[in-house]
């Protein structure tokens, strides 16, 4: 009996000695397990801030209604649309005050000469025909005068071409325009806005929105006024042509090629254009609707599309880079406090 009791007591002693190190290890691990629990609130804060930012509703953006006579064709119109870009003003001046007067003057001169020859040198007035073979003064005149006229036309023409192909400045807003059969795609790489498509509005929907039939589009190309615009134009399937008469721009959209057009809009408004290159069965149903807005309203529209302005993007990137560092420093302080206490 004594042997049994002695063996039982030895077994109990061995069991207690095995449990003692486990208890000590558990007590040592307890502070380390408590440290993340203390640091957890500091890590939750950035996530809560991100959720708050996502939950903030984007500001509303109301598209403007077109104004009759601005940016669209008019019934009975025989002149160009009113221009709202500097290149358009220059081109319109060249057309109205150089080309048109020269054309009219030459046409009237030829008409007067033709009528004078008919009347002066008819058979009744000249029974005996003149045998004059040449006239040096007239020959010199009809050679030099056309040369001088062509030089006078060439100087502003070359200047206009140079203005149209002038590279965009560094602060220009870049917009990629892609022509499809039969709609347009617009993308804003500077603002982080992916491509969205623009289709023609059905006639009843266009009338409801107060837009001209066959020119209204469901999604407009929104551009700021007073800011240089650089359009990168290309095609996806066949050759299209991006044309907006009020901006004096017309550029082919060629598949596999990037064409560039630069301009600056002067006045807010809604301006319309169309595809100007035969591109298939629905070529006549590819309208272009551009809404020019103030820079403030453009920034508002960018936010509604989930994009950012260039300055805001860099500020957000800096704050995002600083947030993890702040969270790490806040999380490290409780760990050191608990370790010191233990």
Kinemage of the C-alpha trace (Angstrom):
@kinemage 1
@onewidth
@group {chain A} dominant
@subgroup {mainchain}
@vectorlist {calphas} color= white
{ca unk a 1} P 0.000 0.000 0.000
{ca unk a 2} L 2.832 2.345 0.876
{ca unk a 3} L 4.463 1.575 -2.455
{ca unk a 4} L 1.270 2.458 -4.319
{ca unk a 5} L 0.892 5.718 -2.398
{ca unk a 6} L 4.528 6.607 -2.969
{ca unk a 7} L 4.204 5.955 -6.728
{ca unk a 8} L 1.058 8.084 -6.966
{ca unk a 9} L 2.786 11.025 -5.264
{ca unk a 10} L 5.800 10.742 -7.596
{ca unk a 11} L 3.497 10.890 -10.646
{ca unk a 12} L 1.756 14.025 -9.292
{ca unk a 13} L 5.123 15.707 -8.748
{ca unk a 14} L 6.244 14.995 -12.307
{ca unk a 15} L 2.970 16.406 -13.718
{ca unk a 16} L 3.269 19.654 -11.768
{ca unk a 17} L 6.891 20.111 -12.894
{ca unk a 18} L 5.823 19.775 -16.562
{ca unk a 19} L 3.012 22.336 -16.208
{ca unk a 20} L 5.206 24.993 -14.588
{ca unk a 21} L 7.263 25.953 -17.743
{ca unk a 22} L 4.075 26.156 -19.839
{ca unk a 23} L 2.531 28.579 -17.376
{ca unk a 24} L 5.693 30.718 -17.394
{ca unk a 25} L 5.762 30.800 -21.188
{ca unk a 26} L 2.096 31.825 -21.277
{ca unk a 27} L 2.778 34.697 -18.859
{ca unk a 28} L 5.705 35.908 -21.020
{ca unk a 29} L 3.640 35.766 -24.221
{ca unk a 30} L 0.725 37.681 -22.736
{ca unk a 31} L 2.269 41.221 -23.130
{ca unk a 32} L 3.245 40.491 -26.725
{ca unk a 33} L -0.312 39.384 -27.491
{ca unk a 34} L -1.698 42.542 -25.842
{ca unk a 35} L 0.521 44.885 -27.911
{ca unk a 36} L -1.274 44.444 -31.261
{ca unk a 37} L -4.566 44.882 -29.467
{ca unk a 38} L -3.384 48.272 -28.185
{ca unk a 39} L -2.070 49.270 -31.634
{ca unk a 40} L -5.190 48.193 -33.472
{ca unk a 41} L -7.076 51.535 -33.163
{ca unk a 42} L -4.197 53.363 -34.874
{ca unk a 43} L -4.395 50.987 -37.827
{ca unk a 44} L -8.156 51.253 -38.129
{ca unk a 45} L -8.061 55.053 -38.486
{ca unk a 46} L -6.765 55.172 -42.090
{ca unk a 47} L -9.312 52.574 -43.170
{ca unk a 48} L -12.100 54.586 -41.582
{ca unk a 49} L -10.838 57.712 -43.362
{ca unk a 50} L -10.809 55.867 -46.702
{ca unk a 51} L -14.387 54.678 -46.160
{ca unk a 52} L -15.433 58.216 -45.328
{ca unk a 53} L -13.809 59.491 -48.526
{ca unk a 54} L -15.555 56.858 -50.597
{ca unk a 55} L -18.879 57.561 -48.949
{ca unk a 56} L -18.674 61.297 -49.770
{ca unk a 57} L -21.046 61.859 -52.717
{ca unk a 58} L -19.566 63.414 -55.859
{ca unk a 59} L -20.809 66.931 -56.635
{ca unk a 60} L -23.629 67.068 -59.161
{ca unk a 61} L -22.976 68.377 -62.673
{ca unk a 62} L -25.722 69.770 -64.861
{ca unk a 63} L -25.078 69.876 -68.591
{ca unk a 64} L -25.785 73.220 -70.235
{ca unk a 65} L -28.452 73.713 -72.864
{ca unk a 66} L -27.368 74.835 -76.344
{ca unk a 67} L -27.986 78.399 -77.472
{ca unk a 68} L -29.465 79.017 -80.912
{ca unk a 69} L -26.930 80.520 -83.294
{ca unk a 70} L -23.914 79.438 -81.237
{ca unk a 71} L -21.931 76.353 -82.167
{ca unk a 72} L -24.497 74.904 -84.576
{ca unk a 73} L -25.691 75.482 -88.147
{ca unk a 74} L -28.571 77.851 -88.851
{ca unk a 75} L -31.288 77.751 -91.471
{ca unk a 76} L -30.310 79.798 -94.523
{ca unk a 77} L -26.777 80.377 -93.263
{ca unk a 78} L -24.183 81.055 -95.990
{ca unk a 79} L -21.237 82.108 -93.796
{ca unk a 80} L -18.974 80.211 -91.417
{ca unk a 81} L -20.099 79.610 -87.859
{ca unk a 82} L -18.980 82.138 -85.266
{ca unk a 83} L -15.445 81.199 -84.258
{ca unk a 84} L -14.426 80.749 -80.602
{ca unk a 85} L -10.711 79.961 -81.010
{ca unk a 86} L -7.763 82.166 -81.943
{ca unk a 87} L -6.972 79.963 -84.951
{ca unk a 88} L -10.602 80.250 -86.050
{ca unk a 89} L -10.500 84.049 -85.838
{ca unk a 90} L -7.301 84.183 -87.897
{ca unk a 91} L -8.613 81.776 -90.524
{ca unk a 92} L -11.924 83.620 -90.751
{ca unk a 93} L -10.070 86.934 -91.176
{ca unk a 94} L -7.936 85.466 -93.948
{ca unk a 95} L -10.995 84.085 -95.721
{ca unk a 96} L -13.124 87.238 -95.390
{ca unk a 97} L -10.511 89.944 -95.933
{ca unk a 98} L -7.923 88.335 -98.206
{ca unk a 99} L -9.194 85.346 -100.169
{ca unk a 100} L -12.761 86.510 -100.760
{ca unk a 101} L -11.844 90.049 -101.941
{ca unk a 102} L -9.123 88.661 -104.238
{ca unk a 103} L -11.511 86.100 -105.696
{ca unk a 104} L -14.243 88.694 -106.249
{ca unk a 105} L -11.810 91.216 -107.782
{ca unk a 106} L -10.319 88.680 -110.201
{ca unk a 107} L -13.755 87.393 -111.199
{ca unk a 108} L -15.049 90.913 -111.861
{ca unk a 109} L -11.903 91.838 -113.812
{ca unk a 110} L -12.219 88.786 -116.056
{ca unk a 111} L -15.941 89.472 -116.558
{ca unk a 112} L -15.310 93.128 -117.498
{ca unk a 113} L -12.516 92.175 -119.908
{ca unk a 114} L -14.690 89.520 -121.502
{ca unk a 115} L -17.576 91.924 -122.001
{ca unk a 116} L -15.229 94.613 -123.372
{ca unk a 117} L -13.673 92.158 -125.863
{ca unk a 118} L -17.122 91.005 -126.976
{ca unk a 119} L -18.267 94.573 -127.572
{ca unk a 120} L -15.043 96.130 -128.872
{ca unk a 121} L -13.756 93.392 -131.148
{ca unk a 122} L -16.930 92.010 -132.632
{ca unk a 123} L -17.141 91.620 -136.444
{ca unk a 124} L -19.442 94.629 -136.869
{ca unk a 125} L -17.007 96.989 -135.076
{ca unk a 126} L -13.878 95.487 -136.666
{ca unk a 127} L -14.425 94.467 -140.298
{ca unk a 128} L -10.615 94.289 -140.633
{ca unk a 129} L -9.038 92.208 -137.832
{ca unk a 130} L -5.967 93.507 -136.020
{ca unk a 131} L -2.672 91.764 -136.800
{ca unk a 132} L -0.984 92.602 -133.463
{ca unk a 133} L 1.042 89.572 -132.339
{ca unk a 134} L 2.287 90.709 -128.923
{ca unk a 135} L 2.437 93.613 -126.482
{ca unk a 136} L 5.418 93.723 -124.128
{ca unk a 137} L 3.771 95.886 -121.451
{ca unk a 138} L 0.651 93.684 -121.251
{ca unk a 139} L 2.715 90.499 -121.171
{ca unk a 140} L 4.857 91.799 -118.305
{ca unk a 141} L 1.751 92.952 -116.430
{ca unk a 142} L -0.168 89.705 -116.718
{ca unk a 143} L 2.908 87.844 -115.472
{ca unk a 144} L 3.956 90.033 -112.521
{ca unk a 145} L 0.508 90.866 -111.160
{ca unk a 146} L -0.526 87.204 -110.612
{ca unk a 147} L 2.873 86.515 -109.010
{ca unk a 148} L 2.392 89.390 -106.568
{ca unk a 149} L -1.151 88.227 -105.798
{ca unk a 150} L 0.052 84.690 -105.065
{ca unk a 151} L 2.803 86.005 -102.773
{ca unk a 152} L 0.250 88.118 -100.903
{ca unk a 153} L -1.950 85.061 -100.418
{ca unk a 154} L 0.932 82.722 -99.543
{ca unk a 155} L 2.266 84.755 -96.605
{ca unk a 156} L -0.876 84.548 -94.393
{ca unk a 157} L -1.534 80.999 -95.643
{ca unk a 158} L 1.841 79.759 -94.421
{ca unk a 159} L 1.343 81.648 -91.166
{ca unk a 160} L -2.038 79.940 -90.667
{ca unk a 161} L -0.528 76.523 -91.343
{ca unk a 162} L 2.231 77.221 -88.818
{ca unk a 163} L -0.345 78.209 -86.188
{ca unk a 164} L -2.398 75.082 -86.841
{ca unk a 165} L 0.613 72.771 -86.470
{ca unk a 166} L 2.175 74.584 -83.522
{ca unk a 167} L 2.983 72.044 -80.751
{ca unk a 168} L 0.829 72.145 -77.643
{ca unk a 169} L 2.318 73.776 -74.516
{ca unk a 170} L 3.307 71.663 -71.528
{ca unk a 171} L 0.255 72.701 -69.494
{ca unk a 172} L -2.192 71.616 -72.225
{ca unk a 173} L -5.034 69.252 -71.352
{ca unk a 174} L -4.634 65.992 -73.282
{ca unk a 175} L -7.760 64.232 -74.552
{ca unk a 176} L -7.695 61.108 -76.682
{ca unk a 177} L -10.437 60.881 -79.323
{ca unk a 178} L -11.134 57.549 -81.013
{ca unk a 179} L -13.510 57.082 -83.933
{ca unk a 180} L -15.552 53.891 -84.124
{ca unk a 181} L -18.293 52.667 -86.447
{ca unk a 182} L -20.358 54.661 -85.664
{ca unk a 183} L -19.680 56.585 -82.458
{ca unk a 184} L -16.881 58.413 -80.673
{ca unk a 185} L -14.782 57.509 -77.643
{ca unk a 186} L -13.213 60.094 -75.319
{ca unk a 187} L -10.448 59.527 -72.757
{ca unk a 188} L -8.728 61.948 -70.330
{ca unk a 189} L -5.307 60.496 -69.425
{ca unk a 190} L -4.270 63.624 -67.483
{ca unk a 191} L -7.263 63.240 -65.164
{ca unk a 192} L -7.398 59.470 -64.827
{ca unk a 193} L -10.727 59.203 -66.674
{ca unk a 194} L -11.015 56.101 -68.823
{ca unk a 195} L -12.668 56.042 -72.208
{ca unk a 196} L -16.407 56.603 -72.427
{ca unk a 197} L -18.457 56.507 -75.619
{ca unk a 198} L -20.706 59.115 -77.198
{ca unk a 199} L -23.643 58.031 -79.367
{ca unk a 200} L -26.250 59.984 -81.297
{ca unk a 201} L -29.439 60.842 -79.433
{ca unk a 202} L -32.717 59.525 -80.834
{ca unk a 203} L -34.777 62.358 -82.384
{ca unk a 204} L -37.393 62.357 -79.615
{ca unk a 205} L -34.696 62.425 -76.913
{ca unk a 206} L -32.850 65.264 -78.662
{ca unk a 207} L -36.030 67.328 -78.867
{ca unk a 208} L -36.753 66.620 -75.195
{ca unk a 209} L -33.296 67.893 -74.217
{ca unk a 210} L -33.540 70.923 -76.490
{ca unk a 211} L -30.712 69.795 -78.777
{ca unk a 212} L -30.630 69.850 -82.580
{ca unk a 213} L -31.736 66.589 -84.170
{ca unk a 214} L -28.885 64.527 -85.663
{ca unk a 215} L -26.334 66.585 -83.717
{ca unk a 216} L -27.199 65.811 -80.090
{ca unk a 217} L -25.103 63.150 -78.301
{ca unk a 218} L -25.805 61.237 -75.113
{ca unk a 219} L -22.336 61.965 -73.651
{ca unk a 220} L -20.592 65.225 -74.445
{ca unk a 221} L -16.898 65.989 -74.709
{ca unk a 222} L -16.376 68.421 -71.805
{ca unk a 223} L -13.477 70.886 -72.166
{ca unk a 224} L -12.382 73.928 -70.127
{ca unk a 225} L -12.211 77.420 -71.629
{ca unk a 226} L -8.971 79.394 -71.538
{ca unk a 227} L -6.890 76.196 -71.270
{ca unk a 228} L -4.852 74.827 -74.216
{ca unk a 229} L -6.391 71.571 -75.467
{ca unk a 230} L -4.368 68.833 -77.148
{ca unk a 231} L -6.496 66.283 -78.953
{ca unk a 232} L -4.887 62.958 -79.840
{ca unk a 233} L -7.111 61.625 -82.640
{ca unk a 234} L -7.129 58.089 -83.988
{ca unk a 235} L -9.492 55.528 -85.499
{ca unk a 236} L -10.351 52.006 -84.422
{ca unk a 237} L -11.702 50.446 -87.610
{ca unk a 238} L -11.872 52.733 -90.670
{ca unk a 239} L -10.902 56.345 -91.374
{ca unk a 240} L -13.118 58.911 -89.640
{ca unk a 241} L -12.706 62.678 -89.368
{ca unk a 242} L -13.195 64.752 -86.205
{ca unk a 243} L -14.635 68.116 -87.220
{ca unk a 244} L -16.047 70.996 -85.140
{ca unk a 245} L -16.627 74.094 -87.338
{ca unk a 246} L -16.753 76.611 -84.463
{ca unk a 247} L -13.206 75.584 -83.428
{ca unk a 248} L -11.891 75.550 -87.025
{ca unk a 249} L -10.651 71.997 -86.565
{ca unk a 250} L -10.963 69.007 -88.881
{ca unk a 251} L -8.570 66.108 -88.430
{ca unk a 252} L -8.695 62.590 -89.836
{ca unk a 253} L -8.930 59.686 -87.385
{ca unk a 254} L -6.755 57.040 -89.037
{ca unk a 255} L -6.400 53.517 -87.565
{ca unk a 256} L -2.858 52.869 -86.379
{ca unk a 257} L -1.912 56.550 -86.465
{ca unk a 258} L -2.093 59.355 -83.886
{ca unk a 259} L -2.934 62.813 -85.233
{ca unk a 260} L -2.732 65.880 -83.019
{ca unk a 261} L -4.782 69.074 -82.925
{ca unk a 262} L -4.248 71.993 -80.532
{ca unk a 263} L -6.605 74.882 -79.783
{ca unk a 264} L -7.921 77.047 -76.936
{ca unk a 265} L -11.641 77.714 -76.501
{ca unk a 266} L -12.537 81.304 -75.611
{ca unk a 267} L -16.211 81.145 -74.617
{ca unk a 268} L -18.351 78.641 -72.700
{ca unk a 269} L -21.132 76.979 -74.651
{ca unk a 270} L -22.232 73.873 -76.506
{ca unk a 271} L -20.625 73.306 -79.893
{ca unk a 272} L -21.518 70.636 -82.431
{ca unk a 273} L -19.704 68.830 -85.192
{ca unk a 274} L -19.883 65.624 -87.224
{ca unk a 275} L -17.704 62.944 -88.707
{ca unk a 276} L -16.511 64.422 -92.008
{ca unk a 277} L -15.106 61.318 -93.684
{ca unk a 278} L -17.306 58.703 -95.338
{ca unk a 279} L -16.972 55.744 -92.957
{ca unk a 280} L -19.858 53.402 -93.688
{ca unk a 281} L -23.615 53.011 -93.577
{ca unk a 282} L -24.185 55.244 -90.536
{ca unk a 283} L -21.588 57.870 -91.362
{ca unk a 284} L -24.221 60.609 -91.117
{ca unk a 285} L -25.120 59.568 -87.565
{ca unk a 286} L -21.814 60.279 -85.795
{ca unk a 287} L -22.357 63.669 -84.144
{ca unk a 288} L -19.834 65.459 -81.951
{ca unk a 289} L -21.151 67.446 -78.981
{ca unk a 290} L -18.610 69.565 -77.084
{ca unk a 291} L -19.480 71.489 -73.927
{ca unk a 292} L -16.988 74.222 -73.058
{ca unk a 293} L -17.108 75.186 -69.382
{ca unk a 294} L -15.117 77.298 -66.949
{ca unk a 295} L -12.091 75.642 -65.294
{ca unk a 296} L -14.034 75.450 -62.014
{ca unk a 297} L -16.931 73.604 -63.607
{ca unk a 298} L -14.512 71.365 -65.467
{ca unk a 299} L -12.895 70.351 -62.158
{ca unk a 300} L -16.391 69.627 -60.840
{ca unk a 301} L -17.175 67.458 -63.860
{ca unk a 302} L -13.892 65.576 -63.454
{ca unk a 303} L -14.897 64.651 -59.894
{ca unk a 304} L -18.261 63.360 -61.064
{ca unk a 305} L -16.383 61.044 -63.436
{ca unk a 306} L -14.155 59.712 -60.669
{ca unk a 307} L -11.063 61.532 -61.928
{ca unk a 308} L -8.704 64.058 -60.382
{ca unk a 309} L -7.074 67.290 -61.477
{ca unk a 310} L -3.282 67.090 -61.985
{ca unk a 311} L -2.496 69.090 -58.822
{ca unk a 312} L -4.953 67.125 -56.715
{ca unk a 313} L -3.499 63.806 -57.846
{ca unk a 314} L -0.009 64.716 -56.621
{ca unk a 315} L -1.386 65.998 -53.303
{ca unk a 316} L -3.389 62.815 -52.779
{ca unk a 317} L -0.347 60.695 -53.596
{ca unk a 318} L 1.738 62.598 -51.025
{ca unk a 319} L -0.924 62.225 -48.328
{ca unk a 320} L -1.362 58.543 -49.147
{ca unk a 321} L 2.391 58.000 -48.823
{ca unk a 322} L 2.463 59.832 -45.487
{ca unk a 323} L -0.502 57.941 -44.001
{ca unk a 324} L 1.219 54.520 -43.618
{ca unk a 325} L 4.251 56.148 -41.977
{ca unk a 326} L 2.039 57.932 -39.455
{ca unk a 327} L 0.089 54.772 -38.742
{ca unk a 328} L 3.314 52.797 -38.215
{ca unk a 329} L 4.692 55.352 -35.758
{ca unk a 330} L 1.416 55.456 -33.828
{ca unk a 331} L 1.295 51.681 -33.691
{ca unk a 332} L 4.889 51.379 -32.472
{ca unk a 333} L 4.438 53.596 -29.387
{ca unk a 334} L 1.986 51.327 -27.446
{ca unk a 335} L 4.203 48.298 -28.114
{ca unk a 336} L 7.187 49.920 -26.445
{ca unk a 337} L 5.039 51.076 -23.486
{ca unk a 338} L 3.664 47.620 -22.811
{ca unk a 339} L 7.107 46.069 -23.093
{ca unk a 340} L 8.515 48.536 -20.576
{ca unk a 341} L 5.634 47.930 -18.163
{ca unk a 342} L 6.090 44.210 -18.323
